[in-house]
Amino acid sequence: MKALASLTAYPLAALAAAVAPRAGSVPPGPWTAGVWKIAQGTDVFFFGTTINANNGKFWINKETTAYCPSDVEGLDCSKYPGSETVFAGGNGTISLNVGVPGGQQVYIAEDGSLSYTEPHSGALPHGANATGFSRQRSESFGAPVNLYTTNGYWYICPFGEGEPREKPYQLYVGPPEREGCYGTMVRTYQAEGISAWEYL
């Protein structure tokens, strides 16, 4: 497993060096995120594929599990379409940009999976890390704003069957303990505002 981790980490390190952070303004406000993985010796590549919140974890090629309760007096769910996963912060900590009181914190679970707290609860599980994130503008490729973490490199790990670029991939900070994962970059994009009341 250590050999596999080194093989996947090396091209990622080269990619990270190619898109090193630079001084420059980062747009404030809410943002969405996407996976950016070039085809390094494989036919698996993604150019901004959307990262979605789904059942406490973050995925590509899965729909978001946004929710708005219809039985709350005075709550207008038409304001929360839940069509995308929107984040806030990115300078130290990250949260989901939601309407539910108390918000939802993003963190790295003990197994390295990028995760988020349940609605109405700010409790983090044992071994979780909610700090070390940063959004920084890159030197290359049109000066995108990338998401970094001091806790390791970004990885996507496949789950289930299907075509390599169509199956679900879960987002990890690692190297993870799973096999078959790919190093990736995470880019961020400006968003209009809150999309979901909460994410399940």
GINOR-V751092 format. One record per residue. N is the residue number from 1. SS is DSSP state (hx for helix, st for strand, lp for the rest). OMEGA is omega as a letter, one per 30 degrees, with the letter a starting at -180 (* if undefined). D_LAST is the distance of its C-alpha to the last C-alpha in whole Angstrom. Layout:
N:SS:OMEGA:D_LAST / N:SS:OMEGA:D_LAST
//
This chain:
1:lp:l:33 / 2:hx:l:34 / 3:hx:l:36 / 4:hx:a:33 / 5:hx:a:31 / 6:hx:l:35 / 7:hx:a:35 / 8:hx:a:31 / 9:hx:a:32 / 10:hx:l:35 / 11:hx:l:34 / 12:hx:l:31 / 13:hx:l:33 / 14:hx:l:36 / 15:hx:a:33 / 16:hx:l:32 / 17:hx:a:36 / 18:hx:a:36 / 19:lp:a:33 / 20:lp:l:34 / 21:st:l:33 / 22:lp:l:36 / 23:lp:l:36 / 24:lp:a:35 / 25:lp:l:33 / 26:lp:a:29 / 27:lp:l:28 / 28:lp:l:26 / 29:lp:a:23 / 30:lp:a:19 / 31:st:l:19 / 32:st:a:17 / 33:st:l:18 / 34:st:l:20 / 35:st:l:21 / 36:st:a:25 / 37:st:l:27 / 38:lp:a:31 / 39:lp:a:33 / 40:lp:l:34 / 41:lp:a:36 / 42:lp:l:34 / 43:lp:l:32 / 44:lp:l:29 / 45:lp:l:28 / 46:st:a:26 / 47:st:l:26 / 48:st:l:23 / 49:st:a:21 / 50:st:l:18 / 51:lp:a:15 / 52:st:l:11 / 53:st:a:8 / 54:st:l:7 / 55:lp:l:5 / 56:lp:a:7 / 57:st:l:10 / 58:st:a:11 / 59:st:l:13 / 60:st:a:16 / 61:lp:l:17 / 62:lp:l:13 / 63:lp:l:12 / 64:lp:l:9 / 65:lp:l:6 / 66:st:a:6 / 67:st:l:7 / 68:lp:a:10 / 69:lp:a:11 / 70:lp:a:15 / 71:lp:l:17 / 72:lp:a:17 / 73:lp:l:20 / 74:lp:a:21 / 75:lp:a:18 / 76:lp:a:18 / 77:hx:l:15 / 78:hx:l:18 / 79:hx:a:18 / 80:lp:a:14 / 81:lp:l:14 / 82:lp:a:11 / 83:lp:l:14 / 84:lp:l:13 / 85:lp:a:12 / 86:lp:a:14 / 87:st:l:15 / 88:st:a:17 / 89:st:a:20 / 90:lp:l:21 / 91:st:a:24 / 92:st:l:24 / 93:lp:l:20 / 94:st:l:17 / 95:st:l:14 / 96:st:a:11 / 97:lp:a:13 / 98:st:l:11 / 99:lp:a:13 / 100:lp:l:12 / 101:lp:a:14 / 102:lp:l:14 / 103:lp:l:12 / 104:st:a:10 / 105:st:l:13 / 106:st:a:13 / 107:st:l:15 / 108:st:a:17 / 109:lp:a:17 / 110:lp:l:20 / 111:lp:l:20 / 112:lp:a:20 / 113:st:l:16 / 114:st:a:15 / 115:st:l:11 / 116:st:a:9 / 117:lp:l:9 / 118:lp:l:7 / 119:lp:l:7 / 120:lp:l:11 / 121:lp:l:12 / 122:lp:a:14 / 123:lp:l:15 / 124:lp:l:16 / 125:lp:l:16 / 126:lp:l:20 / 127:lp:a:21 / 128:lp:l:19 / 129:st:a:20 / 130:lp:a:19 / 131:lp:l:22 / 132:lp:a:24 / 133:st:l:23 / 134:st:l:25 / 135:st:a:25 / 136:st:l:29 / 137:st:a:31 / 138:st:l:32 / 139:lp:a:36 / 140:lp:l:36 / 141:lp:l:34 / 142:lp:l:34 / 143:lp:l:33 / 144:lp:l:29 / 145:st:a:27 / 146:st:l:26 / 147:st:a:23 / 148:st:l:25 / 149:st:l:24 / 150:lp:a:27 / 151:lp:l:25 / 152:lp:l:26 / 153:st:l:26 / 154:st:l:23 / 155:st:l:23 / 156:st:a:21 / 157:st:a:21 / 158:st:l:21 / 159:st:l:20 / 160:lp:a:21 / 161:lp:l:24 / 162:lp:l:25 / 163:lp:a:27 / 164:lp:a:27 / 165:lp:a:25 / 166:lp:a:23 / 167:lp:l:21 / 168:st:l:18 / 169:st:l:18 / 170:st:a:16 / 171:st:a:17 / 172:st:l:19 / 173:st:a:21 / 174:st:h:24 / 175:lp:l:26 / 176:lp:l:24 / 177:lp:l:25 / 178:lp:l:25 / 179:lp:l:27 / 180:lp:a:27 / 181:lp:a:25 / 182:st:l:26 / 183:st:a:27 / 184:st:l:25 / 185:st:l:25 / 186:st:l:22 / 187:st:l:23 / 188:st:a:22 / 189:st:l:23 / 190:st:l:23 / 191:lp:a:20 / 192:lp:a:21 / 193:lp:a:19 / 194:lp:l:15 / 195:lp:a:14 / 196:st:l:10 / 197:lp:l:10 / 198:st:l:7 / 199:st:l:4 / 200:lp:*:0
//
